[in-house]
């Protein structure tokens, strides 16, 4: 009876492994996004500490586009794999 | 932590909750160290270009400080946008 309710030890390990990979993926995605958008948007003369209006605007757009590129290529890869 | 994971945790036995929590903590520590390292590398590359002396010049100090502050502010802003996108809320083009 109990075995029907709770997953087996093996299933549990798989679930934990998958959850960990998912977390790592999200963290890595965030890091790449941050570094990429910093390189593209921030004036490297560092005249002040605050992000100026242009930089703020650029960052918003950079994040959005990065996300859409990721979604687009993800879809593209799924299609190409499905065609094999 | 992701909202989905948090909601799932409610149905977990205590032992598994603890394990998931430990996993998230370790990941956070790793991420913080990684962020710190990339920040140092980035700002060093940007701001330190001469090596006549061992100590940093006033100009280099100022540059490094501003670089770090901009990076942290940018990271915060990216985090906010990232959350929005994750939750699938529509982004208005601007």
Backbone of each chain as nested JSON, in Angstrom:
{
  "chains": [
    {"id": "A", "residues": [
      {"number": 1, "name": "UNK", "atoms": {"N": [0.839, -1.211, 0.0], "CA": [0.0, 0.0, 0.0], "C": [0.868, 1.253, 0.0]}},
      {"number": 2, "name": "UNK", "atoms": {"N": [1.828, 1.27, 0.937], "CA": [2.699, 2.447, 1.051], "C": [3.535, 2.643, -0.212]}},
      {"number": 3, "name": "UNK", "atoms": {"N": [3.924, 1.525, -0.832], "CA": [4.785, 1.63, -2.017], "C": [4.05, 2.304, -3.173]}},
      {"number": 4, "name": "UNK", "atoms": {"N": [2.731, 2.225, -3.179], "CA": [1.975, 2.885, -4.244], "C": [1.926, 4.398, -4.059]}},
      {"number": 5, "name": "UNK", "atoms": {"N": [2.039, 4.822, -2.815], "CA": [1.916, 6.253, -2.525], "C": [3.227, 6.989, -2.757]}},
      {"number": 6, "name": "UNK", "atoms": {"N": [4.291, 6.55, -2.125], "CA": [5.566, 7.26, -2.245], "C": [6.405, 6.639, -3.353]}},
      {"number": 7, "name": "UNK", "atoms": {"N": [7.191, 7.493, -4.066], "CA": [8.053, 6.972, -5.137], "C": [9.162, 6.096, -4.556]}},
      {"number": 8, "name": "UNK", "atoms": {"N": [9.678, 5.189, -5.378], "CA": [10.776, 4.326, -4.93], "C": [12.03, 5.173, -4.752]}},
      {"number": 9, "name": "UNK", "atoms": {"N": [13.022, 4.574, -4.102], "CA": [14.275, 5.285, -3.852], "C": [14.915, 5.717, -5.165]}},
      {"number": 10, "name": "UNK", "atoms": {"N": [14.827, 4.845, -6.148], "CA": [15.425, 5.147, -7.452], "C": [14.733, 6.351, -8.097]}},
      {"number": 11, "name": "UNK", "atoms": {"N": [13.398, 6.344, -8.064], "CA": [12.638, 7.458, -8.626], "C": [12.986, 8.756, -7.917]}},
      {"number": 12, "name": "UNK", "atoms": {"N": [13.125, 8.656, -6.605], "CA": [13.439, 9.84, -5.799], "C": [14.787, 10.43, -6.199]}},
      {"number": 13, "name": "UNK", "atoms": {"N": [15.761, 9.545, -6.405], "CA": [17.09, 10.003, -6.818], "C": [17.02, 10.717, -8.158]}},
      {"number": 14, "name": "UNK", "atoms": {"N": [16.234, 10.15, -9.062], "CA": [16.095, 10.763, -10.391], "C": [15.455, 12.137, -10.291]}},
      {"number": 15, "name": "UNK", "atoms": {"N": [14.449, 12.229, -9.439], "CA": [13.751, 13.509, -9.257], "C": [14.697, 14.56, -8.702]}},
      {"number": 16, "name": "UNK", "atoms": {"N": [15.473, 14.175, -7.701], "CA": [16.429, 15.116, -7.108], "C": [17.489, 15.533, -8.115]}},
      {"number": 17, "name": "UNK", "atoms": {"N": [17.967, 14.557, -8.865], "CA": [18.974, 14.855, -9.874], "C": [18.463, 15.84, -10.904]}},
      {"number": 18, "name": "UNK", "atoms": {"N": [17.23, 15.613, -11.335], "CA": [16.617, 16.486, -12.33], "C": [16.406, 17.889, -11.77]}},
      {"number": 19, "name": "UNK", "atoms": {"N": [15.968, 17.949, -10.522], "CA": [15.73, 19.254, -9.879], "C": [17.03, 20.035, -9.767]}},
      {"number": 20, "name": "UNK", "atoms": {"N": [18.102, 19.323, -9.421], "CA": [19.4, 19.986, -9.272], "C": [19.879, 20.526, -10.615]}},
      {"number": 21, "name": "UNK", "atoms": {"N": [19.722, 19.722, -11.661], "CA": [20.142, 20.158, -12.996], "C": [19.335, 21.375, -13.451]}},
      {"number": 22, "name": "UNK", "atoms": {"N": [18.055, 21.36, -13.146], "CA": [17.189, 22.482, -13.506], "C": [17.651, 23.766, -12.824]}},
      {"number": 23, "name": "UNK", "atoms": {"N": [17.963, 23.647, -11.531], "CA": [18.44, 24.815, -10.781], "C": [19.747, 25.329, -11.351]}},
      {"number": 24, "name": "UNK", "atoms": {"N": [20.66, 24.412, -11.634], "CA": [21.966, 24.806, -12.165], "C": [21.808, 25.497, -13.51]}},
      {"number": 25, "name": "UNK", "atoms": {"N": [20.908, 24.966, -14.313], "CA": [20.675, 25.545, -15.641], "C": [20.185, 26.987, -15.529]}},
      {"number": 26, "name": "UNK", "atoms": {"N": [19.244, 27.211, -14.61], "CA": [18.691, 28.556, -14.451], "C": [19.74, 29.541, -13.959]}},
      {"number": 27, "name": "UNK", "atoms": {"N": [20.55, 29.077, -13.024], "CA": [21.605, 29.935, -12.486], "C": [22.61, 30.286, -13.574]}},
      {"number": 28, "name": "UNK", "atoms": {"N": [22.971, 29.289, -14.354], "CA": [23.937, 29.506, -15.436], "C": [23.37, 30.468, -16.476]}},
      {"number": 29, "name": "UNK", "atoms": {"N": [22.096, 30.285, -16.785], "CA": [21.424, 31.162, -17.748], "C": [21.443, 32.605, -17.262]}},
      {"number": 30, "name": "UNK", "atoms": {"N": [21.137, 32.789, -15.984], "CA": [21.139, 34.127, -15.398], "C": [22.533, 34.746, -15.459]}},
      {"number": 31, "name": "UNK", "atoms": {"N": [23.544, 33.958, -15.127], "CA": [24.921, 34.466, -15.143], "C": [25.355, 34.888, -16.534]}},
      {"number": 32, "name": "UNK", "atoms": {"N": [25.067, 34.05, -17.519], "CA": [25.435, 34.362, -18.903], "C": [24.731, 35.627, -19.37]}},
      {"number": 33, "name": "UNK", "atoms": {"N": [23.456, 35.73, -19.006], "CA": [22.656, 36.889, -19.389], "C": [23.235, 38.161, -18.789]}},
      {"number": 34, "name": "UNK", "atoms": {"N": [23.588, 38.083, -17.521], "CA": [24.149, 39.238, -16.817], "C": [25.455, 39.687, -17.449]}},
      {"number": 35, "name": "UNK", "atoms": {"N": [26.345, 38.74, -17.669], "CA": [27.652, 39.083, -18.236], "C": [27.518, 39.637, -19.648]}},
      {"number": 36, "name": "UNK", "atoms": {"N": [26.678, 38.996, -20.434], "CA": [26.495, 39.431, -21.817], "C": [25.923, 40.841, -21.885]}},
      {"number": 37, "name": "UNK", "atoms": {"N": [24.897, 41.084, -21.092], "CA": [24.244, 42.399, -21.115], "C": [25.133, 43.478, -20.505]}},
      {"number": 38, "name": "UNK", "atoms": {"N": [25.958, 43.107, -19.544], "CA": [26.914, 44.072, -18.996], "C": [27.903, 44.486, -20.08]}},
      {"number": 39, "name": "UNK", "atoms": {"N": [28.427, 43.51, -20.789], "CA": [29.401, 43.802, -21.847], "C": [28.806, 44.657, -22.956]}},
      {"number": 40, "name": "UNK", "atoms": {"N": [27.543, 44.412, -23.267], "CA": [26.924, 45.111, -24.391], "C": [26.377, 46.489, -24.025]}},
      {"number": 41, "name": "UNK", "atoms": {"N": [25.954, 46.656, -22.778], "CA": [25.185, 47.856, -22.426], "C": [25.927, 48.901, -21.607]}},
      {"number": 42, "name": "UNK", "atoms": {"N": [26.93, 48.493, -20.86], "CA": [27.547, 49.432, -19.921], "C": [28.754, 50.111, -20.546]}},
      {"number": 43, "name": "UNK", "atoms": {"N": [28.722, 51.427, -20.531], "CA": [29.843, 52.244, -20.994], "C": [31.043, 51.974, -20.102]}},
      {"number": 44, "name": "UNK", "atoms": {"N": [32.149, 51.56, -20.71], "CA": [33.28, 51.118, -19.894], "C": [34.208, 52.253, -19.472]}},
      {"number": 45, "name": "UNK", "atoms": {"N": [33.729, 53.497, -19.574], "CA": [34.54, 54.603, -19.076], "C": [34.253, 54.862, -17.597]}},
      {"number": 46, "name": "UNK", "atoms": {"N": [33.126, 54.329, -17.091], "CA": [32.772, 54.426, -15.676], "C": [32.884, 55.84, -15.128]}},
      {"number": 47, "name": "UNK", "atoms": {"N": [32.117, 56.727, -15.745], "CA": [32.152, 58.121, -15.295], "C": [31.361, 58.323, -14.008]}},
      {"number": 48, "name": "UNK", "atoms": {"N": [30.403, 57.423, -13.742], "CA": [29.646, 57.481, -12.494], "C": [29.242, 56.065, -12.084]}},
      {"number": 49, "name": "UNK", "atoms": {"N": [28.723, 55.946, -10.865], "CA": [28.371, 54.623, -10.336], "C": [26.984, 54.165, -10.759]}},
      {"number": 50, "name": "UNK", "atoms": {"N": [26.088, 55.134, -10.98], "CA": [24.714, 54.79, -11.347], "C": [24.641, 54.359, -12.806]}},
      {"number": 51, "name": "UNK", "atoms": {"N": [23.691, 53.49, -13.102], "CA": [23.401, 53.162, -14.494], "C": [22.586, 54.311, -15.072]}},
      {"number": 52, "name": "UNK", "atoms": {"N": [23.017, 54.847, -16.211], "CA": [22.274, 55.974, -16.779], "C": [21.062, 55.478, -17.56]}},
      {"number": 53, "name": "UNK", "atoms": {"N": [20.271, 56.429, -18.056], "CA": [19.009, 56.085, -18.704], "C": [19.214, 55.171, -19.903]}},
      {"number": 54, "name": "UNK", "atoms": {"N": [20.221, 55.484, -20.691], "CA": [20.501, 54.677, -21.873], "C": [20.884, 53.253, -21.507]}},
      {"number": 55, "name": "UNK", "atoms": {"N": [21.693, 53.136, -20.47], "CA": [22.139, 51.818, -20.025], "C": [20.962, 51.008, -19.49]}},
      {"number": 56, "name": "UNK", "atoms": {"N": [20.108, 51.653, -18.702], "CA": [18.937, 50.961, -18.146], "C": [18.028, 50.442, -19.244]}},
      {"number": 57, "name": "UNK", "atoms": {"N": [17.799, 51.296, -20.221], "CA": [16.936, 50.922, -21.339], "C": [17.539, 49.754, -22.117]}},
      {"number": 58, "name": "UNK", "atoms": {"N": [18.834, 49.862, -22.345], "CA": [19.555, 48.813, -23.078], "C": [19.469, 47.478, -22.345]}},
      {"number": 59, "name": "UNK", "atoms": {"N": [19.625, 47.51, -21.03], "CA": [19.598, 46.282, -20.229], "C": [18.251, 45.584, -20.356]}},
      {"number": 60, "name": "UNK", "atoms": {"N": [17.169, 46.361, -20.248], "CA": [15.828, 45.773, -20.384], "C": [15.677, 45.054, -21.711]}},
      {"number": 61, "name": "UNK", "atoms": {"N": [16.108, 45.725, -22.761], "CA": [15.961, 45.159, -24.105], "C": [16.887, 43.969, -24.311]}},
      {"number": 62, "name": "UNK", "atoms": {"N": [18.08, 44.08, -23.755], "CA": [19.074, 43.012, -23.878], "C": [18.563, 41.717, -23.247]}},
      {"number": 63, "name": "UNK", "atoms": {"N": [18.008, 41.84, -22.045], "CA": [17.483, 40.666, -21.339], "C": [16.354, 40.027, -22.133]}},
      {"number": 64, "name": "UNK", "atoms": {"N": [15.459, 40.877, -22.622], "CA": [14.31, 40.379, -23.37], "C": [14.744, 39.654, -24.636]}},
      {"number": 65, "name": "UNK", "atoms": {"N": [15.677, 40.25, -25.359], "CA": [16.147, 39.635, -26.608], "C": [16.919, 38.351, -26.344]}},
      {"number": 66, "name": "UNK", "atoms": {"N": [17.728, 38.367, -25.308], "CA": [18.497, 37.173, -24.946], "C": [17.538, 36.018, -24.684]}},
      {"number": 67, "name": "UNK", "atoms": {"N": [16.483, 36.335, -23.94], "CA": [15.476, 35.325, -23.6], "C": [14.808, 34.789, -24.859]}},
      {"number": 68, "name": "UNK", "atoms": {"N": [14.468, 35.697, -25.765], "CA": [13.77, 35.276, -26.984], "C": [14.677, 34.465, -27.9]}},
      {"number": 69, "name": "UNK", "atoms": {"N": [15.946, 34.822, -27.943], "CA": [16.906, 34.039, -28.731], "C": [16.997, 32.625, -28.176]}},
      {"number": 70, "name": "UNK", "atoms": {"N": [17.013, 32.547, -26.851], "CA": [17.087, 31.235, -26.205], "C": [15.863, 30.399, -26.561]}},
      {"number": 71, "name": "UNK", "atoms": {"N": [14.669, 30.994, -26.468], "CA": [13.432, 30.288, -26.798], "C": [13.424, 29.866, -28.26]}},
      {"number": 72, "name": "UNK", "atoms": {"N": [13.842, 30.771, -29.12], "CA": [13.835, 30.522, -30.56], "C": [14.757, 29.358, -30.917]}},
      {"number": 73, "name": "UNK", "atoms": {"N": [15.984, 29.404, -30.401], "CA": [16.958, 28.359, -30.723], "C": [16.576, 27.036, -30.083]}},
      {"number": 74, "name": "UNK", "atoms": {"N": [15.937, 27.127, -28.929], "CA": [15.462, 25.915, -28.254], "C": [14.433, 25.211, -29.128]}},
      {"number": 75, "name": "UNK", "atoms": {"N": [13.537, 26.001, -29.69], "CA": [12.505, 25.473, -30.579], "C": [13.129, 24.893, -31.843]}},
      {"number": 76, "name": "UNK", "atoms": {"N": [14.097, 25.609, -32.369], "CA": [14.791, 25.187, -33.579], "C": [15.484, 23.841, -33.374]}},
      {"number": 77, "name": "UNK", "atoms": {"N": [16.139, 23.704, -32.228], "CA": [16.834, 22.457, -31.917], "C": [15.848, 21.309, -31.773]}},
      {"number": 78, "name": "UNK", "atoms": {"N": [14.725, 21.575, -31.133], "CA": [13.698, 20.545, -30.967], "C": [13.22, 20.05, -32.328]}},
      {"number": 79, "name": "UNK", "atoms": {"N": [13.017, 21.004, -33.237], "CA": [12.546, 20.647, -34.573], "C": [13.579, 19.809, -35.31]}},
      {"number": 80, "name": "UNK", "atoms": {"N": [14.842, 20.246, -35.246], "CA": [15.887, 19.538, -35.986], "C": [16.086, 18.135, -35.424]}},
      {"number": 81, "name": "UNK", "atoms": {"N": [15.945, 17.987, -34.119], "CA": [16.073, 16.654, -33.506], "C": [14.901, 15.772, -33.888]}},
      {"number": 82, "name": "UNK", "atoms": {"N": [13.735, 16.385, -33.988], "CA": [12.525, 15.628, -34.333], "C": [12.586, 15.119, -35.763]}},
      {"number": 83, "name": "UNK", "atoms": {"N": [13.304, 15.852, -36.615], "CA": [13.38, 15.488, -38.028], "C": [14.371, 14.357, -38.281]}},
      {"number": 84, "name": "UNK", "atoms": {"N": [15.276, 14.126, -37.333], "CA": [16.283, 13.065, -37.509], "C": [15.616, 11.687, -37.537]}}
    ]},
    {"id": "B", "residues": [
      {"number": 1, "name": "UNK", "atoms": {"N": [14.455, 30.739, -4.619], "CA": [14.142, 29.467, -5.229], "C": [12.902, 29.601, -6.098]}},
      {"number": 2, "name": "UNK", "atoms": {"N": [12.806, 28.761, -7.093], "CA": [11.685, 28.793, -8.019], "C": [10.37, 28.515, -7.295]}},
      {"number": 3, "name": "UNK", "atoms": {"N": [9.323, 29.241, -7.697], "CA": [8.027, 29.079, -7.047], "C": [7.48, 27.67, -7.201]}},
      {"number": 4, "name": "UNK", "atoms": {"N": [7.694, 27.094, -8.374], "CA": [7.192, 25.746, -8.615], "C": [7.801, 24.756, -7.637]}},
      {"number": 5, "name": "UNK", "atoms": {"N": [9.11, 24.9, -7.441], "CA": [9.798, 23.978, -6.542], "C": [9.302, 24.162, -5.112]}},
      {"number": 6, "name": "UNK", "atoms": {"N": [9.067, 25.425, -4.751], "CA": [8.603, 25.706, -3.39], "C": [7.239, 25.076, -3.14]}},
      {"number": 7, "name": "UNK", "atoms": {"N": [6.338, 25.216, -4.109], "CA": [4.989, 24.669, -3.924], "C": [5.034, 23.149, -3.863]}},
      {"number": 8, "name": "UNK", "atoms": {"N": [5.911, 22.558, -4.663], "CA": [6.066, 21.103, -4.632], "C": [6.574, 20.638, -3.277]}},
      {"number": 9, "name": "UNK", "atoms": {"N": [7.406, 21.476, -2.662], "CA": [8.033, 21.092, -1.397], "C": [7.008, 20.829, -0.295]}},
      {"number": 10, "name": "UNK", "atoms": {"N": [5.858, 21.472, -0.382], "CA": [4.848, 21.314, 0.672], "C": [4.419, 19.86, 0.843]}},
      {"number": 11, "name": "UNK", "atoms": {"N": [4.446, 19.117, -0.252], "CA": [4.001, 17.729, -0.195], "C": [5.131, 16.755, 0.13]}},
      {"number": 12, "name": "UNK", "atoms": {"N": [6.319, 17.282, 0.265], "CA": [7.478, 16.414, 0.513], "C": [7.562, 16.037, 1.978]}},
      {"number": 13, "name": "UNK", "atoms": {"N": [8.085, 14.827, 2.267], "CA": [8.44, 14.525, 3.655], "C": [9.607, 15.401, 4.112]}},
      {"number": 14, "name": "UNK", "atoms": {"N": [9.749, 15.56, 5.418], "CA": [10.711, 16.491, 6.004], "C": [12.142, 16.241, 5.525]}},
      {"number": 15, "name": "UNK", "atoms": {"N": [12.485, 14.967, 5.436], "CA": [13.834, 14.575, 5.017], "C": [14.16, 15.127, 3.633]}},
      {"number": 16, "name": "UNK", "atoms": {"N": [13.187, 15.029, 2.723], "CA": [13.394, 15.487, 1.351], "C": [13.421, 17.011, 1.268]}},
      {"number": 17, "name": "UNK", "atoms": {"N": [12.604, 17.645, 2.099], "CA": [12.62, 19.113, 2.163], "C": [14.015, 19.593, 2.536]}},
      {"number": 18, "name": "UNK", "atoms": {"N": [14.573, 18.934, 3.538], "CA": [15.9, 19.295, 4.027], "C": [16.931, 19.142, 2.917]}},
      {"number": 19, "name": "UNK", "atoms": {"N": [16.809, 18.062, 2.187], "CA": [17.769, 17.782, 1.126], "C": [17.681, 18.826, 0.016]}},
      {"number": 20, "name": "UNK", "atoms": {"N": [16.461, 19.166, -0.355], "CA": [16.254, 20.164, -1.403], "C": [16.788, 21.519, -0.958]}},
      {"number": 21, "name": "UNK", "atoms": {"N": [16.565, 21.814, 0.32], "CA": [17.025, 23.078, 0.886], "C": [18.551, 23.147, 0.876]}},
      {"number": 22, "name": "UNK", "atoms": {"N": [19.19, 22.043, 1.255], "CA": [20.657, 21.974, 1.255], "C": [21.204, 22.181, -0.148]}},
      {"number": 23, "name": "UNK", "atoms": {"N": [20.563, 21.534, -1.106], "CA": [20.968, 21.642, -2.502], "C": [20.927, 23.092, -2.97]}},
      {"number": 24, "name": "UNK", "atoms": {"N": [19.832, 23.767, -2.624], "CA": [19.655, 25.163, -3.03], "C": [20.697, 26.058, -2.36]}},
      {"number": 25, "name": "UNK", "atoms": {"N": [20.974, 25.784, -1.092], "CA": [21.973, 26.577, -0.362], "C": [23.349, 26.453, -0.994]}},
      {"number": 26, "name": "UNK", "atoms": {"N": [23.727, 25.221, -1.299], "CA": [25.047, 24.983, -1.888], "C": [25.162, 25.67, -3.235]}},
      {"number": 27, "name": "UNK", "atoms": {"N": [24.075, 25.606, -3.984], "CA": [24.062, 26.235, -5.3], "C": [24.216, 27.745, -5.172]}},
      {"number": 28, "name": "UNK", "atoms": {"N": [23.569, 28.301, -4.156], "CA": [23.625, 29.747, -3.944], "C": [25.039, 30.185, -3.573]}},
      {"number": 29, "name": "UNK", "atoms": {"N": [25.682, 29.417, -2.701], "CA": [27.063, 29.734, -2.303], "C": [27.968, 29.693, -3.52]}},
      {"number": 30, "name": "UNK", "atoms": {"N": [27.822, 28.634, -4.302], "CA": [28.636, 28.485, -5.507], "C": [28.413, 29.655, -6.455]}},
      {"number": 31, "name": "UNK", "atoms": {"N": [27.146, 30.04, -6.594], "CA": [26.804, 31.119, -7.506], "C": [27.374, 32.454, -7.037]}},
      {"number": 32, "name": "UNK", "atoms": {"N": [27.326, 32.686, -5.73], "CA": [27.862, 33.932, -5.176], "C": [29.358, 34.034, -5.411]}},
      {"number": 33, "name": "UNK", "atoms": {"N": [30.06, 32.936, -5.189], "CA": [31.506, 32.925, -5.401], "C": [31.831, 33.142, -6.869]}},
      {"number": 34, "name": "UNK", "atoms": {"N": [31.04, 32.515, -7.717], "CA": [31.256, 32.638, -9.162], "C": [31.03, 34.075, -9.613]}},
      {"number": 35, "name": "UNK", "atoms": {"N": [29.992, 34.687, -9.08], "CA": [29.674, 36.062, -9.432], "C": [30.79, 36.992, -8.977]}},
      {"number": 36, "name": "UNK", "atoms": {"N": [31.268, 36.759, -7.755], "CA": [32.351, 37.553, -7.202], "C": [33.599, 37.443, -8.079]}},
      {"number": 37, "name": "UNK", "atoms": {"N": [33.935, 36.24, -8.477], "CA": [35.121, 36.024, -9.315], "C": [35.003, 36.72, -10.664]}},
      {"number": 38, "name": "UNK", "atoms": {"N": [33.826, 36.63, -11.264], "CA": [33.657, 37.246, -12.586], "C": [33.659, 38.765, -12.469]}},
      {"number": 39, "name": "UNK", "atoms": {"N": [33.179, 39.27, -11.33], "CA": [33.189, 40.71, -11.082], "C": [34.626, 41.225, -10.969]}},
      {"number": 40, "name": "UNK", "atoms": {"N": [35.434, 40.508, -10.203], "CA": [36.838, 40.888, -10.028], "C": [37.559, 40.875, -11.372]}},
      {"number": 41, "name": "UNK", "atoms": {"N": [37.348, 39.799, -12.112], "CA": [38.004, 39.649, -13.414], "C": [37.602, 40.774, -14.358]}},
      {"number": 42, "name": "UNK", "atoms": {"N": [36.297, 41.053, -14.384], "CA": [35.763, 42.064, -15.293], "C": [36.333, 43.447, -14.983]}},
      {"number": 43, "name": "UNK", "atoms": {"N": [36.249, 43.822, -13.713], "CA": [36.659, 45.169, -13.319], "C": [38.174, 45.338, -13.378]}},
      {"number": 44, "name": "UNK", "atoms": {"N": [38.896, 44.275, -13.092], "CA": [40.349, 44.345, -13.215], "C": [40.737, 44.603, -14.67]}},
      {"number": 45, "name": "UNK", "atoms": {"N": [40.148, 43.84, -15.573], "CA": [40.448, 43.999, -17.0], "C": [40.12, 45.4, -17.493]}},
      {"number": 46, "name": "UNK", "atoms": {"N": [39.009, 45.93, -16.993], "CA": [38.547, 47.229, -17.467], "C": [39.375, 48.379, -16.915]}},
      {"number": 47, "name": "UNK", "atoms": {"N": [39.807, 48.246, -15.674], "CA": [40.325, 49.418, -14.947], "C": [41.834, 49.443, -14.727]}},
      {"number": 48, "name": "UNK", "atoms": {"N": [42.467, 48.288, -14.743], "CA": [43.895, 48.264, -14.407], "C": [44.699, 47.962, -15.658]}},
      {"number": 49, "name": "UNK", "atoms": {"N": [45.453, 48.981, -16.12], "CA": [46.179, 48.811, -17.371], "C": [47.663, 49.133, -17.269]}},
      {"number": 50, "name": "UNK", "atoms": {"N": [48.071, 49.799, -16.198], "CA": [49.488, 50.137, -16.042], "C": [50.055, 49.436, -14.82]}},
      {"number": 51, "name": "UNK", "atoms": {"N": [51.348, 49.127, -14.869], "CA": [51.963, 48.37, -13.78], "C": [53.295, 48.969, -13.361]}},
      {"number": 52, "name": "UNK", "atoms": {"N": [53.315, 50.312, -13.278], "CA": [54.523, 50.992, -12.819], "C": [54.731, 50.796, -11.327]}},
      {"number": 53, "name": "UNK", "atoms": {"N": [53.608, 50.604, -10.621], "CA": [53.693, 50.429, -9.169], "C": [52.817, 49.263, -8.748]}},
      {"number": 54, "name": "UNK", "atoms": {"N": [53.098, 48.74, -7.56], "CA": [52.297, 47.633, -7.026], "C": [50.932, 48.106, -6.542]}},
      {"number": 55, "name": "UNK", "atoms": {"N": [50.91, 49.318, -5.981], "CA": [49.648, 49.809, -5.43], "C": [48.779, 50.409, -6.529]}},
      {"number": 56, "name": "UNK", "atoms": {"N": [47.483, 50.449, -6.272], "CA": [46.548, 51.005, -7.246], "C": [46.579, 52.522, -7.206]}},
      {"number": 57, "name": "UNK", "atoms": {"N": [46.401, 53.138, -8.368], "CA": [46.3, 54.594, -8.42], "C": [44.89, 55.011, -8.011]}},
      {"number": 58, "name": "UNK", "atoms": {"N": [44.741, 56.297, -7.712], "CA": [43.435, 56.832, -7.328], "C": [42.421, 56.618, -8.452]}},
      {"number": 59, "name": "UNK", "atoms": {"N": [42.892, 56.811, -9.664], "CA": [42.024, 56.663, -10.832], "C": [41.536, 55.218, -10.966]}},
      {"number": 60, "name": "UNK", "atoms": {"N": [42.448, 54.284, -10.735], "CA": [42.094, 52.866, -10.816], "C": [41.087, 52.491, -9.733]}},
      {"number": 61, "name": "UNK", "atoms": {"N": [41.314, 53.016, -8.528], "CA": [40.4, 52.735, -7.413], "C": [38.991, 53.211, -7.735]}},
      {"number": 62, "name": "UNK", "atoms": {"N": [38.913, 54.444, -8.222], "CA": [37.612, 55.02, -8.573], "C": [36.926, 54.193, -9.647]}},
      {"number": 63, "name": "UNK", "atoms": {"N": [37.703, 53.822, -10.64], "CA": [37.165, 53.043, -11.761], "C": [36.635, 51.689, -11.296]}},
      {"number": 64, "name": "UNK", "atoms": {"N": [37.406, 51.007, -10.472], "CA": [37.005, 49.694, -9.967], "C": [35.724, 49.797, -9.152]}},
      {"number": 65, "name": "UNK", "atoms": {"N": [35.641, 50.835, -8.324], "CA": [34.456, 51.027, -7.489], "C": [33.214, 51.239, -8.342]}},
      {"number": 66, "name": "UNK", "atoms": {"N": [33.344, 52.092, -9.338], "CA": [32.198, 52.382, -10.209], "C": [31.817, 51.164, -11.034]}},
      {"number": 67, "name": "UNK", "atoms": {"N": [32.816, 50.465, -11.506], "CA": [32.591, 49.25, -12.284], "C": [31.798, 48.239, -11.462]}},
      {"number": 68, "name": "UNK", "atoms": {"N": [32.221, 48.03, -10.222], "CA": [31.568, 47.055, -9.343], "C": [30.134, 47.47, -9.05]}},
      {"number": 69, "name": "UNK", "atoms": {"N": [29.945, 48.758, -8.784], "CA": [28.605, 49.241, -8.449], "C": [27.662, 49.113, -9.64]}},
      {"number": 70, "name": "UNK", "atoms": {"N": [28.179, 49.421, -10.821], "CA": [27.354, 49.275, -12.03], "C": [26.997, 47.815, -12.26]}},
      {"number": 71, "name": "UNK", "atoms": {"N": [27.964, 46.953, -12.05], "CA": [27.741, 45.52, -12.259], "C": [26.665, 44.999, -11.313]}},
      {"number": 72, "name": "UNK", "atoms": {"N": [26.744, 45.395, -10.055], "CA": [25.774, 44.923, -9.065], "C": [24.383, 45.463, -9.364]}},
      {"number": 73, "name": "UNK", "atoms": {"N": [24.315, 46.712, -9.787], "CA": [23.019, 47.302, -10.137], "C": [22.432, 46.613, -11.359]}},
      {"number": 74, "name": "UNK", "atoms": {"N": [23.3, 46.334, -12.326], "CA": [22.852, 45.647, -13.53], "C": [22.348, 44.251, -13.187]}},
      {"number": 75, "name": "UNK", "atoms": {"N": [23.072, 43.572, -12.312], "CA": [22.702, 42.217, -11.909], "C": [21.321, 42.21, -11.255]}},
      {"number": 76, "name": "UNK", "atoms": {"N": [21.068, 43.214, -10.446], "CA": [19.775, 43.342, -9.783], "C": [18.665, 43.542, -10.807]}},
      {"number": 77, "name": "UNK", "atoms": {"N": [18.934, 44.403, -11.778], "CA": [17.929, 44.709, -12.793], "C": [17.665, 43.499, -13.683]}},
      {"number": 78, "name": "UNK", "atoms": {"N": [18.737, 42.817, -14.07], "CA": [18.577, 41.593, -14.871], "C": [17.761, 40.571, -14.09]}},
      {"number": 79, "name": "UNK", "atoms": {"N": [18.004, 40.499, -12.796], "CA": [17.261, 39.578, -11.944], "C": [15.773, 39.85, -11.968]}},
      {"number": 80, "name": "UNK", "atoms": {"N": [15.413, 41.123, -11.912], "CA": [13.998, 41.505, -11.942], "C": [13.365, 41.122, -13.273]}},
      {"number": 81, "name": "UNK", "atoms": {"N": [14.038, 41.453, -14.369], "CA": [13.513, 41.135, -15.701], "C": [13.428, 39.63, -15.893]}},
      {"number": 82, "name": "UNK", "atoms": {"N": [14.449, 38.933, -15.379], "CA": [14.513, 37.48, -15.484], "C": [13.31, 36.84, -14.803]}},
      {"number": 83, "name": "UNK", "atoms": {"N": [12.95, 37.377, -13.639], "CA": [11.784, 36.868, -12.906], "C": [10.515, 37.062, -13.712]}},
      {"number": 84, "name": "UNK", "atoms": {"N": [10.376, 38.249, -14.297], "CA": [9.196, 38.541, -15.122], "C": [9.073, 37.534, -16.257]}},
      {"number": 85, "name": "UNK", "atoms": {"N": [10.175, 37.309, -16.948], "CA": [10.161, 36.409, -18.097], "C": [9.847, 34.982, -17.671]}},
      {"number": 86, "name": "UNK", "atoms": {"N": [10.388, 34.583, -16.534], "CA": [10.159, 33.229, -16.032], "C": [8.693, 32.979, -15.735]}},
      {"number": 87, "name": "UNK", "atoms": {"N": [8.032, 34.02, -15.229], "CA": [6.631, 33.86, -14.878], "C": [5.725, 33.991, -16.092]}},
      {"number": 88, "name": "UNK", "atoms": {"N": [6.339, 34.242, -17.236], "CA": [5.578, 34.246, -18.473], "C": [4.712, 35.459, -18.674]}},
      {"number": 89, "name": "UNK", "atoms": {"N": [4.931, 36.507, -17.884], "CA": [4.165, 37.734, -18.091], "C": [4.652, 38.396, -19.371]}},
      {"number": 90, "name": "UNK", "atoms": {"N": [3.725, 38.988, -20.089], "CA": [4.065, 39.564, -21.383], "C": [4.938, 40.795, -21.195]}},
      {"number": 91, "name": "UNK", "atoms": {"N": [5.967, 40.887, -22.015], "CA": [6.85, 42.046, -21.97], "C": [6.445, 43.023, -23.063]}},
      {"number": 92, "name": "UNK", "atoms": {"N": [6.167, 44.23, -22.657], "CA": [5.827, 45.26, -23.638], "C": [7.105, 45.766, -24.278]}},
      {"number": 93, "name": "UNK", "atoms": {"N": [7.133, 45.796, -25.571], "CA": [8.309, 46.282, -26.282], "C": [8.467, 47.784, -26.098]}},
      {"number": 94, "name": "UNK", "atoms": {"N": [9.692, 48.211, -25.861], "CA": [9.93, 49.657, -25.715], "C": [11.3, 50.007, -26.271]}}
    ]}
  ]
}
